[in-house]
Amino acid sequence: MKLFFARARSLHLVSIVLAVSCAATTAACSGSSEGGIQEGPKPAPTDTTPTEPPTGQTSSGEPGKPTPPPAPPPKKTSATPPLRAGIDPAVLATLTAAGFDLAQLPDTLEGALTSRAKVDAVMKSFTQSLGVGCDGCHAKSGTAVDFRAETPNKNVARKMWTDFVRALQQADGTALYCDSCHQGKAKFLDRSDADALSTWMGENFVAKLTRRDGSKQACASCHGTPFDGDILATWAK
């Protein structure tokens, strides 16, 4: 009987040891906070929002040239031809045949018209330079032309003679005449763009011309102060 109880006690101790061992193993595998195995840090979430490539890189991420800014619109240029460098040979021949020296022309238009030959030469030079007939300046009634009647264009011609032909010369000192600007057209300025016309005026009527009296040639030399943008209408009166 004693032997039976001794064996039973041994089996009970073995059961206790096995129970304790299983409990420890279960706790170690459960990952609890009480001495269990801890999980590693979770990876941060990936931002899938598309982004623009940094300056100086292409969309592939490789270094590249930055996108250039848009080019400014091209500036408009005037269709007006530049100032003629010399006088048309045909115009020059007409005037010199009548005894005119273009470097020493009379100060006024009336002062140039002192003989029939000089009148004819000057009037012919006007038609050659402006591409007009006699009625470009003179009054016309039907088929007849009244050479004595006053007209707005006569007034403009007088002012052009005094303020351009006589007062100005080319920058190199050579003479200026009607054809230097008009070149066969009565209306020769392209007025479709104000900025382009202003640029043309500066490049031709200011930069390429000098005043015979030695004063400075500028916009105000013709347009006055305050600026008169339509001096032809003023001169025509």
PEBEL-V44407 format. One record per residue. N is the residue number from 0. PHI is phi in radians with two decimals (* if undefined). OMEGA is omega in radians with two decimals (NA if undefined). D_LAST is the distance of its C-alpha to the last C-alpha in Angstrom with 2 decimals. Layout:
N_PHI_OMEGA_D_LAST, N_PHI_OMEGA_D_LAST
This chain:
0_*_3.11_156.17, 1_-1.04_3.14_154.85, 2_-1.13_3.13_153.53, 3_-1.11_-3.12_151.57, 4_-1.17_3.13_149.83, 5_-1.14_3.12_149.00, 6_-1.15_-3.13_147.24, 7_-1.13_3.13_145.33, 8_-1.13_3.13_144.09, 9_-1.13_3.13_142.85, 10_-1.14_3.12_140.92, 11_-1.16_3.13_139.29, 12_-1.14_3.12_138.07, 13_-1.10_3.13_136.62, 14_-1.08_-3.14_134.72, 15_-1.14_-3.14_133.25, 16_-1.08_3.13_132.09, 17_-1.13_-3.13_130.45, 18_-1.15_3.14_128.68, 19_-1.14_3.14_127.28, 20_-1.11_3.12_126.11, 21_-1.14_3.14_124.28, 22_-1.12_3.13_122.62, 23_-1.15_-3.13_121.26, 24_-1.14_3.13_120.01, 25_-1.12_3.14_118.27, 26_-1.15_-3.13_116.52, 27_-1.18_-3.09_115.31, 28_-1.53_-3.07_113.81, 29_-1.34_-3.13_112.23, 30_1.23_-3.14_109.30, 31_-1.27_-3.10_109.78, 32_-1.27_-3.08_108.43, 33_-1.62_3.06_111.99, 34_1.40_-3.13_112.47, 35_-1.42_3.12_111.33, 36_-1.31_-3.12_109.08, 37_-1.59_3.07_105.37, 38_-1.29_3.09_102.59, 39_-1.23_-3.13_99.98, 40_-1.14_3.11_96.30, 41_-1.29_3.13_94.31, 42_-1.14_3.14_91.23, 43_-1.18_3.14_87.83, 44_-1.13_-3.13_85.84, 45_-1.51_3.10_83.30, 46_-1.43_-3.09_79.61, 47_-1.66_-3.14_78.35, 48_-1.22_-3.14_74.73, 49_-1.16_3.13_72.41, 50_-2.14_3.09_70.31, 51_-1.31_3.09_67.25, 52_-1.13_3.13_68.12, 53_-1.08_3.14_67.38, 54_-0.99_-3.13_64.33, 55_1.57_3.10_65.00, 56_-2.15_3.06_67.54, 57_-1.42_-3.12_67.42, 58_-1.14_3.12_68.80, 59_-1.42_-3.14_72.14, 60_1.63_-3.14_72.48, 61_-1.49_3.11_72.16, 62_-1.02_-3.14_69.72, 63_-2.74_-3.14_66.42, 64_-1.35_3.08_62.72, 65_-1.17_3.13_60.80, 66_-1.14_-3.10_58.22, 67_-1.23_3.09_54.86, 68_-1.18_3.14_51.85, 69_-1.10_-3.12_49.39, 70_-1.24_3.10_46.81, 71_-1.17_3.13_43.20, 72_-1.10_-3.12_40.86, 73_-1.12_3.12_39.29, 74_-1.28_3.11_35.77, 75_-1.33_3.09_33.16, 76_-1.96_-3.12_31.78, 77_-1.29_3.07_28.47, 78_-1.43_3.12_28.77, 79_-1.16_3.12_26.18, 80_-1.17_3.12_28.21, 81_-1.14_3.13_28.60, 82_-0.97_3.13_26.93, 83_-1.15_-3.10_28.68, 84_-1.21_3.13_31.23, 85_-2.32_3.14_31.00, 86_-1.52_3.10_29.08, 87_-0.92_-3.12_29.99, 88_-0.96_3.14_32.85, 89_-1.17_3.10_31.56, 90_-1.15_3.14_28.17, 91_-1.06_3.14_30.08, 92_-1.13_3.14_32.48, 93_-1.09_-3.08_29.81, 94_-1.30_-3.11_28.31, 95_-1.18_3.11_31.69, 96_-1.13_3.13_33.15, 97_-1.62_3.07_30.70, 98_1.60_3.14_31.76, 99_-1.47_2.95_28.97, 100_-1.87_-3.02_30.07, 101_-1.14_3.09_27.71, 102_-1.40_-3.09_28.93, 103_-2.35_3.12_27.97, 104_-1.24_3.07_24.76, 105_-1.03_-3.07_22.88, 106_-1.19_-3.14_20.38, 107_-2.13_3.11_17.47, 108_-1.13_3.13_16.86, 109_-1.07_3.13_17.67, 110_-1.20_3.11_20.78, 111_-1.51_-3.03_21.98, 112_-1.70_-3.02_21.90, 113_-1.74_3.11_24.90, 114_-2.64_-3.14_27.24, 115_-1.05_-3.13_27.52, 116_-1.12_3.14_28.97, 117_-1.23_3.07_26.19, 118_-1.03_-3.12_23.46, 119_-1.08_-3.12_25.47, 120_-1.15_-3.13_26.08, 121_-1.14_3.14_22.51, 122_-1.10_3.11_21.33, 123_-1.13_3.13_24.44, 124_-1.13_3.09_23.81, 125_-1.17_-3.13_20.41, 126_-1.15_3.09_22.22, 127_-1.18_-3.06_25.02, 128_-1.30_-3.03_22.97, 129_-1.81_-3.13_20.67, 130_1.19_-3.13_23.15, 131_-2.16_3.02_20.99, 132_-1.65_-3.13_21.66, 133_-1.01_-3.11_19.90, 134_-1.33_3.00_17.97, 135_-1.15_3.09_16.37, 136_-2.11_-3.04_13.69, 137_-1.54_-3.14_14.99, 138_-1.24_-3.14_15.27, 139_-2.21_3.09_18.71, 140_-2.21_-3.05_20.99, 141_1.22_3.09_24.24, 142_-1.75_-3.10_25.55, 143_-1.63_3.09_23.88, 144_-1.96_3.12_20.79, 145_-1.70_-3.06_18.84, 146_-1.30_-3.08_18.07, 147_-1.56_-3.09_16.79, 148_-1.17_3.09_14.11, 149_-1.40_3.12_10.44, 150_-2.43_3.07_8.81, 151_-0.99_-3.11_6.12, 152_-1.20_3.02_9.17, 153_-1.11_3.12_9.85, 154_-1.08_3.11_7.00, 155_-1.12_3.14_8.44, 156_-1.06_3.12_11.81, 157_-1.08_-3.12_11.59, 158_-1.18_3.10_10.86, 159_-1.07_-3.14_13.56, 160_-1.09_-3.08_15.89, 161_-1.28_-2.99_15.77, 162_-1.55_3.12_15.77, 163_-2.00_-3.04_17.96, 164_-1.03_-3.09_19.95, 165_-1.57_-3.04_20.79, 166_-1.42_-3.02_20.77, 167_-2.05_3.01_22.73, 168_-2.65_3.09_25.96, 169_-1.13_-3.11_28.38, 170_-1.04_3.13_30.79, 171_-1.51_3.09_33.58, 172_1.64_3.12_31.81, 173_-1.37_-3.02_30.98, 174_-1.24_3.06_27.73, 175_-1.99_3.08_24.68, 176_-2.47_-3.05_22.80, 177_-0.94_-3.07_20.48, 178_-1.23_3.12_23.55, 179_-1.03_3.13_24.66, 180_-1.79_-3.00_22.30, 181_-1.27_3.08_21.48, 182_0.86_3.05_25.07, 183_1.60_-3.13_24.57, 184_-2.25_3.11_22.07, 185_-1.15_3.08_18.35, 186_-1.93_-3.01_18.34, 187_-1.95_-3.09_21.08, 188_-1.45_3.03_20.92, 189_-1.46_-3.08_23.49, 190_-1.81_-3.07_22.04, 191_-1.25_3.14_25.26, 192_-2.42_-3.05_26.55, 193_-1.11_-3.12_24.60, 194_-1.17_3.12_27.54, 195_-1.12_3.12_28.05, 196_-1.15_3.12_24.42, 197_-1.07_3.10_24.65, 198_-1.10_3.13_27.90, 199_-1.07_3.13_26.51, 200_-1.02_-3.13_23.68, 201_-1.13_-3.10_26.39, 202_-1.29_-3.04_28.76, 203_-1.92_-3.07_26.44, 204_-1.37_3.10_23.36, 205_-1.86_-3.03_25.52, 206_-1.21_-3.04_29.15, 207_-1.69_-3.10_28.82, 208_-2.16_3.01_26.47, 209_-2.28_-3.13_27.02, 210_-1.64_-3.11_25.05, 211_-1.12_-3.12_26.22, 212_-1.46_3.10_26.46, 213_1.54_3.11_28.88, 214_-1.29_-3.07_26.98, 215_-1.32_3.06_27.09, 216_-1.48_-3.12_24.69, 217_-2.58_3.13_23.80, 218_-0.98_-3.09_21.35, 219_-1.20_3.13_19.83, 220_-1.05_3.12_19.32, 221_-1.87_-3.02_16.12, 222_-1.52_3.08_15.57, 223_1.32_3.10_16.43, 224_-2.31_0.05_18.79, 225_-1.19_-3.02_18.69, 226_-1.10_3.08_17.80, 227_-1.88_-3.06_14.32, 228_-1.31_-3.12_15.32, 229_-2.18_-3.08_12.08, 230_-1.19_3.13_10.32, 231_-1.13_3.11_8.92, 232_-1.14_3.11_6.92, 233_-1.20_-3.13_5.86, 234_-1.19_-3.07_5.53, 235_-1.22_-3.07_3.82, 236_-1.28_NA_0.00
